[in-house]
Every structure is written in C-alpha cells, then in structure tokens.
Amino acid sequence: MGYTHYYGFRILAPTFKKEAVADIEAILAEYADLLQLDANEKLPPICEPGLICFNGKGENAHESLYITPDITGATCKTNRRPYDLPVCEVLLILKHYYKAGFDLSSDGLWVGKNDLVSKTLDGNWNEALQKIEQRFGYQYDLLPKITGSNGHNYYCFILKAL
C-alpha cells in the first residue's frame, strides 16, 4: 500500500482546457528543482494539451503523476515524497476547471474524527489548498462524509470546487 491519490474524468476530451494547462505549467515551474519526467528519465516534466506527466527526482521519486484528458480512473502513489505537494496542486487545478467532471479522492482526505471538525487534512492537502487559493484565487469546499462499517466510523472529505 502507500499514500495514494485517485482521479479521473467523467467527461472525456481530446485536450485539456488551455487555462488549466497554463496554471499547471506555472506550478511545475515553481517546483522545477523537485521534478523530472520519471524516476528513470531526467527530462523535464511534460505539460501539454494532451498529457501531464511528472515524478520526483532521484530517491524522492515514487510513481509518476500521469494524466490525459480521457483518463477515467487512475492513481498516483507518492508515498508522501516531496513531489506530493505539486501533485496535490495539479489535481486541485483540474478539479477547479472540470468541477464535477473530474473525480478526485486521496488517502489524505481520510482523517480522524477530530480532524473532521478542524478540517485538518493528511499529507500536503491543507498547504496545497492554501497555495492554490493564494496563487490563483480558486477555492474549494470540504464536505465531511462519515461512513460506518463493522461498528466503526470512518471520516473523510469530499472536495468541491467553488
């Protein structure tokens, strides 16, 4: 297992929205010292109308974030490595532009009961939300969700782009 993000589009398209690509390019430029194309490829990340792909560098790499505008269900396991923050930010950008047309979940959105009240997310999510709001002005609502199984309650948030 490991710390993982889950994502996919409900509405498929041949390319990403131009504005989303521009925002993601800005994020990737900010983290250029942390990122490369793949764990084994010391090339720059890809941010094109039809593909977004990057990983951490060297020992800070794990699984590449790989997104096409027609991907319906994918995962990226970052294992909380430093490149997790730009991964969260890129996923938030896509959620902003595609709203309910982009499914987004993460192990970082599953929290303890006290965290549900304080809206304290796991991993880099709180920092990513703050940075996206500061940089682009995009805001999100954290909708609490409680599920029960075998006498235990589990707490998570659903991210809604405003």
ABEGO torsion letter per residue (X at the ends): XEBBBBBEBABBBABBBAAAAAAAAAAAAAAAAABBABAABABBBBBBAABBBBBBBEAABBBBBBBBAABABBBBBAGGBAAAAAAAAAAAAAAAAAEAABBBBBAAABBBAAAAAAGBBBEAAAAAAAAAAAAAGBBBBBBBBBBBBGGBBBBBBBBBBX
